[in-house]
């Protein structure tokens, strides 16, 4: 008899038949006595289809008409939530759907990428008190000026966890098309194992490093407000399984690594023979920022000649701009030249157990060397190590690391 | 330099290409210096497609989940209005789309068939004052309890004329797929002629008698608030043509008839040998009302034996219920029996010039007789005559009447 927030993604409600399936699941939870708030995404490819329509009337709707694009895209969740409410009511369970505006998901004014400022949960609480399942449109909100906004990527996950926090829900269950968080992508690493639990920080590292299971914004809110998040499959009928994202249990025996994530589409730029000192490096970074280029990893090595090699990595999307900026800066600052390596993948090792443990780097490099994988750049945080490898070797790198750290063994 | 309301129906915005076409038209009007409010319907078959989705999760969404159905269907206009706003902005004309709620189209609480109670035009006026074209979603409103409602059939026409009335607009232009109101349906009567103008009452008769050009609710509001309504084609590029619906010009020489409308799907019930007096007739009518049957035409003839024949016409949709009620009543009241004639069409002659003119009935019956068309029931109002004929003879009846009253001749 708890208050739960459940979130169903686009694939879980892609067809009327799947919507009925979700409705039966929701009805089971309701009959078991739980209070339920259900956050829903647009059906299947609806958002992409709406975006395609917009592109037929404007070459760049996101930049040129962000307010109208938000108005357009929010139709997607509206359709899904109304259908889900009907389907739940057909199960003889009282239900009502609320838009982001009706549920008072208050955001800033930034169309197509708004951030939630506040959730005024009065209306949701009132409907819950009337015994209804409350269905809330994911991904959308309303600004203080009463304009309709959307939250951008990962918006529905964010809506769900923010609502769970505002309502003091016992848990936020994210239903998706996979049955939990794995030690590595099971489609890439055959021995990958589902994690029974993971802490917020590790999940955040995995999510920002390419694991697409839950959006990092949602994990951040969960961490800040202490909302337990469970990731599980809407395609399985048992309620077992899944992965619980929460605070680390005291005294738990940590493995060195928790999991691996990876992401293609990275590139490395190496500016050689830059004059030493802070100023030239700083100049290069300032120009990249002015050109709107976001730098992922950064490293610098001073040579014996007092000259410095500056290594940057960026997403391949912005490589042309990044290259142009670096080449102009190199010429102006008297550097030797710029070397570019596209086609790289970033493989990230995540585990709060790695901090302060000796030999993690050694084990990783040894494993990669054994698999014939070269490392083009390295970056670390307290609970992660990111490595850039050749894109064609992404799977080989994952397999080698997964085996080397024993991720496929034992339960957690 | 006037304030105009324009309404574009579903076929006018069925594709992104047509939306761009409408945008160019709106931009032309705006550049000519007019203030514009544009009311838009859902694209093409969107509403039917959404309804089909609803029927896949519920056998009868309209009756079982009216609130959720409204939530669902309003997604249709939201999509169309956002796309139209983008397309107009692409023409370098400032535009903003508003939902029924944002435009403060205040309705009663009756989901799927709400009636407009008030239009609080402050937001629309504010956006107009900022030099923007204001696009408003047709067909939708918001109740005082802030629930999303839809207006039912003809809703977008109604939104447009109600907005024009609230704003004191100079005119409401209804853009549709035909270029005006005709003396008869031109697909049925080859000699049918477009009317240059028609008065509200005549238009109301035509619209309630099967002419689908403008919805009667919109005409009623236009008449009440004196809003001139112009019906014209969105597929023609000249702004000439169309039909102006307004108050009769003084001293205008009226033709006897203005136009014809027709509608299939009617049936006649004849209760024979009912006891005389008010009570038995009244009893039959009360039972029909209790069964939810709406009676269209009613006539009674008392026989020499003091018994009465009661003739009723109903839509064929409700014929089974009507028949059952009449048969039960006939048995109970000691009538001779009930005779049923399905498959009839109602042909209506409309013209405010017919009132007080002798010979209109005679001319109509003579024309029909000449064409071999039998009349099964007649009903009149001050400006119309409705005749029930065999459904198979609907076109023949229209052609004969159109010729007999000279509707194809001269201009008006």
Boltz contact constraints between the chains, C-beta under 6 A:
constraints:
  - contact:
      token1: [A, 16]
      token2: [B, 53]
      max_distance: 6.0
  - contact:
      token1: [A, 16]
      token2: [B, 56]
      max_distance: 6.0
  - contact:
      token1: [A, 16]
      token2: [B, 57]
      max_distance: 6.0
  - contact:
      token1: [A, 19]
      token2: [B, 57]
      max_distance: 6.0
  - contact:
      token1: [A, 20]
      token2: [B, 57]
      max_distance: 6.0
  - contact:
      token1: [A, 53]
      token2: [B, 16]
      max_distance: 6.0
  - contact:
      token1: [A, 53]
      token2: [B, 83]
      max_distance: 6.0
  - contact:
      token1: [A, 56]
      token2: [B, 16]
      max_distance: 6.0
  - contact:
      token1: [A, 57]
      token2: [B, 16]
      max_distance: 6.0
  - contact:
      token1: [A, 57]
      token2: [B, 19]
      max_distance: 6.0
  - contact:
      token1: [A, 57]
      token2: [B, 20]
      max_distance: 6.0
  - contact:
      token1: [A, 57]
      token2: [B, 83]
      max_distance: 6.0
  - contact:
      token1: [A, 57]
      token2: [B, 86]
      max_distance: 6.0
  - contact:
      token1: [A, 57]
      token2: [B, 87]
      max_distance: 6.0
  - contact:
      token1: [A, 58]
      token2: [B, 86]
      max_distance: 6.0
  - contact:
      token1: [A, 58]
      token2: [B, 90]
      max_distance: 6.0
  - contact:
      token1: [A, 61]
      token2: [B, 86]
      max_distance: 6.0
  - contact:
      token1: [A, 65]
      token2: [B, 86]
      max_distance: 6.0
  - contact:
      token1: [A, 65]
      token2: [B, 89]
      max_distance: 6.0
  - contact:
      token1: [A, 68]
      token2: [B, 82]
      max_distance: 6.0
  - contact:
      token1: [A, 68]
      token2: [B, 85]
      max_distance: 6.0
  - contact:
      token1: [A, 68]
      token2: [B, 86]
      max_distance: 6.0
  - contact:
      token1: [A, 68]
      token2: [B, 97]
      max_distance: 6.0
  - contact:
      token1: [A, 71]
      token2: [B, 82]
      max_distance: 6.0
  - contact:
      token1: [A, 71]
      token2: [B, 97]
      max_distance: 6.0
  - contact:
      token1: [A, 72]
      token2: [B, 79]
      max_distance: 6.0
  - contact:
      token1: [A, 72]
      token2: [B, 82]
      max_distance: 6.0
  - contact:
      token1: [A, 75]
      token2: [B, 75]
      max_distance: 6.0
  - contact:
      token1: [A, 75]
      token2: [B, 78]
      max_distance: 6.0
  - contact:
      token1: [A, 75]
      token2: [B, 79]
      max_distance: 6.0
  - contact:
      token1: [A, 78]
      token2: [B, 75]
      max_distance: 6.0
  - contact:
      token1: [A, 79]
      token2: [B, 72]
      max_distance: 6.0
  - contact:
      token1: [A, 79]
      token2: [B, 75]
      max_distance: 6.0
  - contact:
      token1: [A, 82]
      token2: [B, 68]
      max_distance: 6.0
  - contact:
      token1: [A, 82]
      token2: [B, 71]
      max_distance: 6.0
  - contact:
      token1: [A, 82]
      token2: [B, 72]
      max_distance: 6.0
  - contact:
      token1: [A, 83]
      token2: [B, 53]
      max_distance: 6.0
  - contact:
      token1: [A, 83]
      token2: [B, 57]
      max_distance: 6.0
  - contact:
      token1: [A, 85]
      token2: [B, 68]
      max_distance: 6.0
  - contact:
      token1: [A, 86]
      token2: [B, 57]
      max_distance: 6.0
  - contact:
      token1: [A, 86]
      token2: [B, 58]
      max_distance: 6.0
  - contact:
      token1: [A, 86]
      token2: [B, 61]
      max_distance: 6.0
  - contact:
      token1: [A, 86]
      token2: [B, 65]
      max_distance: 6.0
  - contact:
      token1: [A, 86]
      token2: [B, 68]
      max_distance: 6.0
  - contact:
      token1: [A, 87]
      token2: [B, 57]
      max_distance: 6.0
  - contact:
      token1: [A, 89]
      token2: [B, 65]
      max_distance: 6.0
  - contact:
      token1: [A, 90]
      token2: [B, 58]
      max_distance: 6.0
  - contact:
      token1: [A, 97]
      token2: [B, 68]
      max_distance: 6.0
  - contact:
      token1: [A, 97]
      token2: [B, 71]
      max_distance: 6.0
